[in-house]
Amino acid sequence: MASDILSRIQSELPGFSKGQKRIAQYMTESYDKAAFMTASRLGKTVGVSESTVVRFAVELGYDGYPKMQKALQELVRNKLTAVQRMEVINDLLGSQDVVSAVFQSDMENLRATGDALDRGAFDQAVEAILGAKNVYILGVRSSASLAAFFNFYLRNMLDNVRLIASNAVSEMFEQLVRVTPEDVVIGFSFPRYSSRTVKAMQFCRDSGACVVAVTDSLQAPAAQVAQMALIAKSDMVSIVDSLVAPLSLINALIVAIGRKRETDLSKIYAKLERIWEEYDVYERLES
């Protein structure tokens, strides 16, 4: 419903009351701002009561205002340009303390991710990674940092990990040409969604590999082409989207995999510690 909320408003418009029509007009013209208003604030903005706003959401077929708001936010996050996103966040923040606002948003994303994460899908992803012949990690643009972070730790735990790093679609496919049904492919994809990642994930699935999406919604393009999806919230609308919850999910994956390989991992890290010490990898702090 998130993708067609504006067309739904248009189709229902003739049956709306005068107050509901004012809400509909504002949402159609300024959905980027309406998406982040409380029901009370939206009502005051268009000159109707909060209860009228809530009834409007129900008239559209939503369980309540929060559900309609979420649908609008999904629309905003997928359609706005970087400049428009900056304008929205500046309008929303107003005179608020930026640090407090950002930290609060991140904490809400973490809480929502922890509450909603499918533990069954999480456990399946861990087992799939541990049982794979090769593990391929995909992520471009802002999601490249997530892929690199996961690869950094996973490559020390497993000897079959490959980070697919390229700015060209053709080069990505060249690195994935040997993908088989025995392999697992993990794709990181967050708004604005990169078509390169989705195309590469589809190629891997067509090749028979087990494809895991780490993304922000079951309706996200990456989730649609994957056999299993791990959802991490990234709801801040600005020039950047928050990656705090996705990073926390990656931490959980690393810890879960590490616990399954605890004996082997202890030996590996004991050897790595000797290497780091011998070659002065880390600075020594004076005691």
Secondary structure, DSSP 4 states (H G I P E B T S, - for coil): -GGGHHHHHHHHGGG--HHHHHHHHHHHH-HHHHTTS-HHHHHHHHT--HHHHHHHHHHTT-SSHHHHHHHHHHHHHHH--HHHHHHHHHHHHTTS-HHHHHHHHHHHHHHHHHHH--HHHHHHHHHHHHH-S-EEEE--GGGHHHHHHHHHHHHHH-S-EEEE--SSHHHHHHHHTT--TT-EEEEEE-SSPPHHHHHHHHHHHHTT-EEEEEES-TTSHHHHH-SEEEE------SSS---HHHHHHHHHHHHHHHHHTHHHHHHHHHHHHHHHHHTT-SPPPP-
